[in-house]
């Protein structure tokens, strides 16, 4: 049995998974703000799952944490987690010291990639495309995360697609993230709606030309992200997750439509069957928490893990 935490800006997911990678228990907590509060939240999540399982913390084969920000996986240090209220936190060492055992820490998107991978039977390679406030991907090859030489593998949100586009937080202009993410929608479509993308889609469906243009750019550039991932790594499957994936089949159908349209114009793209290689993360699946549980002790999978909402 393994334990994983997904620490987000507002909530923390804690899960226990069995030896097949299937979720057997789950709790959700409010995430504290600031370094000390984040550590307390993580500790509460571990202890709550342990109590519910009726075991001590030492009974878990591994304990892992997925968290936003830049993560040094060797030391368990997290940097630049602005939405959590700190610039640097030695989370692995602090939480591990409190628990009396080792704790693995991983970036949340990379952890989610590992969690999503274990839902796929007989798949050797996968890219997890996270469409949230930002845009990033995680890569899993033969069951292991591929981080690259400096940990930047999958940071496709910072590939410029329009040199004259909006300034990206990374310092470049016109990055994918500036046109295909939650923050991109919020910037282009100011609204009081707590879920700006829903307001955007409603306006586009009602015939608003501005909203229609934003929606079109969003879909085209999500499709472009899928194309980049296949052309650079040639993964078997691209799984779309993150907040925007909650749009469900309408998002997937539109992305597939764009990919199929490109295939009609390019025999090369047609040979890659891009529209058949993209899917959605199952609704409600706690991918980052499951992936965090598996980071410390990956499972040799013979089939897919199971998930019931």
Beta strands, then each sheet from edge to edge (+ up, - down):
strand 1: 2-7
strand 2: 11-17
strand 3: 23-30
strand 4: 63-67
strand 5: 70-72
strand 6: 77-81
strand 7: 86-89
strand 8: 104-107
strand 9: 125-131
strand 10: 135-141
strand 11: 144-145
strand 12: 237-241
strand 13: 278-280
sheet 1: 3+ 2- 1+ 4+ 8+
sheet 2: 5+ 6- 7+
sheet 3: 11+ 10- 9+ 12+ 13+
end
